[in-house]
Amino acid sequence: MKKISQFIKLFKQALSGNDKQDFTQGSIGKAAFLLAVPMVLEMVMESIFAVTDIFFVAALGADAIAVVGLTEAIITLLYAVAIGLSMAVTATIARRVGEKNIEGANLVAGQTIWLGFVVASMVALIGVFYSEDILTMMGASDSVIEGGKNFTSIMLGGSITILYLFLFNAIFRGAADASVAMKSLWLANGLNIFLDPMLIYGIGPFPELGVTGAAVATNIGRGVGILYQLYHLTNVGNRIKLEISHLKIDWEVCLKLLGTSAGGISQFLIATASWIVLVRIVSSFGSEAVAGYTIAIRIVIFAILPAWGLSNAVATLVGQNLGAGAPDRAEKSVWTIAKYNVFFMVSIALIFIIFAQEIIQLFTQTTSVIIYGVDCLRYVCYGYGFYAIGMIVVQAFNGAGDTITPTKINFFCYWLFQIPLALALAIAFELGPNGVFLAITIAESLIALVGIIYFRRGHWKTVNV
């Protein structure tokens, strides 16, 4: 009973916030738990975004699912930029906090707002004016383009909500205020879940917008989440306190953030560009194949994002401990959390493999879509044990500010290995979409193995940010 009581107390502490906690001292297990709980729950909320739209859109048919999947494939390019910038923000703020330089962390937070605004503006212009061209490039049929161009336009046009959610949460994670990041996504998701069916099907006083309603609901939900984040960024009670003076452009800080994020952005652009090619290959086998792939990948993301929460905890611990001059403690933190992640991911994989058909059927009753979805879900899950270690190691590099090493690994494993392998298996060996699914598993497993080799060399301990 005493252990249960202690666990409940620690869990409540994790949910209430860690702004006064020093993660460079004391038990690594406790530090990992306090950081990981809100970060995992934050990513659970982000993963709900990934499945909510598909769940409510699925009833509109394969074309509607396809437009969500094809648009999401393009938006992964934006995610790449958002995640790359976020890694730089988290690493830099964590390092400043580890150095006890809170004013420096506040300045980084201020410059982050400008960087996000510039990137979002460029993406929005492209999305608003070229949505049809984007869907055509992705191999969408005429019916998919006609029914989904507004969805694509609104999702890309509202890109600032995606960027700011990522960037502001990166600020909180770097400062170890992960509970704020978690709560902002609770709020955003709650609104999205409520508004999705209302706007898609026109329930009550709401207009019936079809698949376009999903885009409107998502942007409203994320927008409200951002307002919640801004409230806490300007709140005296938090470790980070954003003031007007911090919004004055500091070119030195901006350029340093861009320099640190360049590797991270490249790292994820390489990965997401590869995913876009894979979707393009799958689309050559028809809308049903894309729909099955889209549903399965959304479910995969649902499981992987909480695991990313654990890896985000690693990034914070590595950054703060390196800032405090404790590289050995940083390394020990990585392997401690890696064990937790393997247990989590393998457990999820077993459930998905055994109950793949029942899970896919929650989203669609179309036989051909179910077959593709089940195959994709099972193939990808076979590599979950490797993914669990790989994402932890990669985030350890990123938390240290070494974004170049993962970029090199991604370039080799995705572009030089995964894409040729997917083409060969799907077309040359006539495995169809299953060849793409198998290529995903093999490439992701290879990334984990190569990442472990480079991590053990220890160069990441000497990176300066």
BELFENFEN-V749413 format. One record per residue. PHI is phi in whole degrees, -180 to 180 (999 if undefined). PSI is psi in degrees with one decimal (none if undefined). Layout:
BEGIN
PHI|PSI + PHI|PSI
END
This chain:
BEGIN
999|-35.2 + -64|-42.0 + -66|-38.9 + -64|-42.3 + -62|-41.7 + -65|-39.4 + -64|-45.0 + -62|-41.4 + -63|-42.7 + -68|-38.8 + -63|-43.8 + -63|-39.5 + -63|-40.3 + -65|-39.6 + -73|-31.0 + -77|-20.4 + 121|151.3 + -123|27.4 + -65|-20.2 + -102|0.3 + -84|134.6 + -100|108.4 + -88|5.6 + -94|2.1 + -138|164.2 + 81|-163.4 + -67|127.6 + -67|-39.3 + -60|-43.1 + -67|-44.3 + -60|-44.0 + -62|-41.6 + -66|-47.1 + -62|-36.2 + -79|-42.5 + -70|-37.9 + -56|-56.8 + -67|-32.1 + -70|-38.1 + -66|-45.0 + -66|-33.7 + -61|-45.7 + -72|-28.4 + -61|-42.3 + -65|-41.7 + -64|-37.0 + -70|-27.4 + -66|-35.1 + -54|-39.1 + -68|-26.6 + -109|-20.7 + -61|-50.3 + -60|-44.5 + -63|-40.8 + -60|-45.6 + -83|-28.0 + -79|-25.8 + -53|-34.8 + -68|-14.7 + -82|-10.0 + 113|173.6 + -63|-36.9 + -63|-41.4 + -66|-42.0 + -63|-40.7 + -62|-41.7 + -67|-35.7 + -65|-43.6 + -66|-43.5 + -68|-40.2 + -66|-41.6 + -62|-35.0 + -62|-40.1 + -70|-40.7 + -64|-22.3 + -61|-24.5 + -65|-40.6 + -67|-40.7 + -58|-37.7 + -60|-45.3 + -67|-43.9 + -63|-44.3 + -69|-40.6 + -61|-47.2 + -64|-39.6 + -61|-40.2 + -63|-40.7 + -66|-42.0 + -64|-48.2 + -61|-46.8 + -63|-43.1 + -70|-45.1 + -67|-40.4 + -61|-39.5 + -66|-42.8 + -64|-40.0 + -66|-40.9 + -62|-31.1 + -84|-1.9 + 67|26.8 + -103|77.1 + -69|-36.0 + -63|-37.4 + -64|-38.1 + -66|-39.8 + -61|-40.9 + -64|-41.3 + -61|-41.6 + -60|-41.6 + -64|-41.7 + -70|-27.6 + -61|-35.7 + -62|-43.3 + -67|-43.0 + -61|-43.5 + -63|-40.2 + -64|-43.6 + -63|-47.5 + -64|-45.0 + -63|-37.6 + -63|-42.5 + -65|-43.5 + -65|-40.7 + -62|-42.2 + -62|-42.6 + -64|-45.0 + -65|-40.8 + -68|-39.1 + -96|-15.1 + -130|29.2 + -62|-42.4 + -65|-41.3 + -64|-37.2 + -64|-45.7 + -67|-37.2 + -62|-44.2 + -60|-32.3 + -83|1.9 + 86|19.6 + -70|145.9 + -75|167.8 + -60|-39.6 + -68|-36.6 + -66|-43.4 + -63|-46.6 + -63|-42.0 + -83|-17.4 + -118|-1.3 + -63|-35.2 + -69|-38.4 + -59|-48.9 + -62|-43.7 + -62|-44.8 + -70|-40.9 + -64|-44.4 + -76|-35.7 + -64|-30.0 + -95|27.7 + -62|-22.6 + -63|-29.7 + -69|-35.7 + -68|-48.6 + -62|-48.3 + -68|-34.6 + -60|-45.7 + -65|-49.2 + -69|-42.9 + -66|-39.5 + -67|-30.6 + -64|-36.8 + -62|-49.1 + -64|-39.4 + -65|-42.8 + -62|-33.5 + -88|2.4 + 67|23.1 + -96|52.6 + -67|-22.0 + -67|-31.3 + -67|-43.8 + -59|-42.4 + -63|-47.7 + -67|-34.0 + -63|-36.0 + -78|-29.0 + -59|-48.0 + -64|-47.4 + -61|-42.9 + -70|-38.9 + -57|-44.8 + -67|-41.5 + -63|-43.8 + -64|-38.0 + -71|-45.4 + -78|-29.1 + -52|-60.6 + -66|-31.4 + -63|-46.9 + -84|-27.2 + -73|-44.2 + -106|-3.1 + 69|47.8 + -79|135.7 + 63|-133.6 + -81|-2.0 + -82|145.8 + -74|149.9 + -87|105.7 + -106|-3.4 + 64|-143.8 + -62|-27.4 + -61|-33.4 + -59|-32.5 + -64|-39.4 + -67|-42.7 + -63|-45.5 + -63|-43.0 + -63|-43.4 + -69|-36.7 + -65|-46.0 + -60|-48.0 + -65|-37.5 + -61|-42.9 + -67|-37.3 + -60|-37.7 + -66|-41.2 + -60|-38.0 + -65|-42.0 + -62|-44.6 + -61|-37.2 + -58|-45.0 + -76|-29.0 + -67|-24.9 + -105|10.7 + -91|132.0 + -62|-27.8 + -74|-10.4 + -97|162.4 + -64|-43.6 + -88|128.2 + -130|100.1 + -83|126.2 + -124|167.4 + -56|-38.4 + -61|-27.4 + -78|-13.0 + -87|-9.1 + -66|127.5 + -62|124.9 + -113|100.6 + -61|-34.3 + -63|-45.4 + -67|-42.7 + -61|-46.3 + -66|-36.3 + -68|-39.0 + -63|-43.5 + -64|-39.3 + -64|-43.4 + -68|-36.3 + -80|-17.3 + -55|-45.5 + -65|-41.0 + -66|-42.5 + -64|-46.1 + -60|-40.6 + -56|-47.3 + -85|-27.4 + -63|-40.1 + -60|-46.7 + -65|-46.5 + -72|-33.6 + -62|-37.6 + -64|-41.7 + -64|-37.2 + -64|-41.4 + -62|-40.7 + -64|-42.3 + -62|-39.6 + -63|-39.2 + -64|-45.9 + -63|-38.2 + -63|-21.8 + -70|-11.4 + -102|8.2 + 108|165.4 + -64|-34.1 + -64|-39.3 + -65|-43.3 + -64|-41.3 + -63|-45.7 + -62|-43.8 + -62|-44.7 + -62|-46.4 + -61|-47.6 + -63|-43.7 + -67|-36.3 + -62|-38.9 + -68|-40.4 + -59|-45.0 + -63|-36.9 + -56|-37.2 + -84|-36.9 + -74|-34.0 + -63|-41.7 + -59|-36.0 + -65|-33.6 + -65|-28.5 + -60|-43.5 + -63|-41.0 + -69|-30.8 + -66|-35.1 + -62|-38.2 + -61|-45.2 + -59|-43.3 + -66|-45.6 + -64|-42.3 + -63|-48.0 + -61|-47.2 + -69|-38.8 + -72|-34.7 + -67|-38.7 + -63|-31.1 + -88|3.5 + 75|33.7 + -126|69.0 + -64|-34.1 + -66|-38.7 + -67|-36.4 + -61|-45.4 + -66|-41.7 + -63|-35.1 + -62|-38.0 + -62|-50.3 + -70|-31.3 + -63|-48.2 + -74|-29.0 + -59|-39.5 + -62|-43.7 + -62|-40.8 + -68|-39.5 + -62|-45.0 + -59|-45.3 + -64|-50.4 + -67|-41.1 + -66|-38.2 + -62|-44.7 + -64|-40.8 + -59|-43.8 + -60|-42.2 + -64|-45.8 + -66|-39.1 + -67|-44.3 + -71|-41.5 + -110|28.7 + -55|-47.7 + -65|-43.7 + -63|-36.7 + -69|-46.5 + -63|-36.2 + -67|-14.9 + -67|-21.8 + -106|-27.6 + -154|153.3 + -115|7.1 + -77|119.5 + -56|-48.9 + -64|-37.9 + -66|-40.3 + -61|-44.0 + -60|-49.2 + -62|-42.9 + -64|-42.3 + -64|-45.2 + -60|-46.2 + -62|-47.7 + -60|-44.5 + -69|-45.9 + -58|-47.5 + -66|-37.3 + -68|-21.9 + -61|-22.0 + -102|10.8 + -58|-36.7 + -61|-41.3 + -69|-42.1 + -57|-39.6 + -57|-44.1 + -76|-40.9 + -59|-45.7 + -69|-31.3 + -67|-46.7 + -64|-43.1 + -61|-44.0 + -69|-25.9 + -65|-44.1 + -58|-48.4 + -65|-39.3 + -64|-28.7 + -82|-8.6 + 90|3.5 + -93|82.7 + -90|-8.4 + -74|-42.8 + -59|-49.1 + -62|-31.0 + -63|-45.0 + -63|-41.7 + -63|-45.3 + -63|-42.0 + -59|-45.5 + -69|-49.9 + -74|-30.9 + -91|-60.8 + -76|-41.7 + -87|-14.2 + -122|-56.8 + -66|-47.7 + -63|-50.3 + -60|-38.2 + -65|-42.9 + -63|-44.0 + -62|-43.3 + -65|-47.7 + -68|-41.4 + -74|-39.5 + -107|-56.4 + -64|-42.2 + -94|2.5 + 57|38.0 + -87|-8.1 + 64|-148.8 + -56|-30.3 + -61|-29.8 + -64|-37.0 + -68|-43.9 + -62|-41.6 + -67|-38.2 + -63|-36.1 + -60|-48.5 + -62|-46.3 + -65|-44.8 + -67|-42.7 + -65|-35.8 + -68|-38.0 + -64|-39.7 + -58|-42.8 + -62|-45.2 + -65|-45.1 + -67|-39.1 + -61|-41.8 + -62|-42.5 + -60|-47.5 + -69|-36.1 + -63|-40.7 + -66|-19.0 + -72|-23.9 + 83|7.7 + -62|-30.3 + -59|-21.3 + -72|-15.2 + -109|6.7 + -74|137.9 + -108|126.8 + -127|none
END
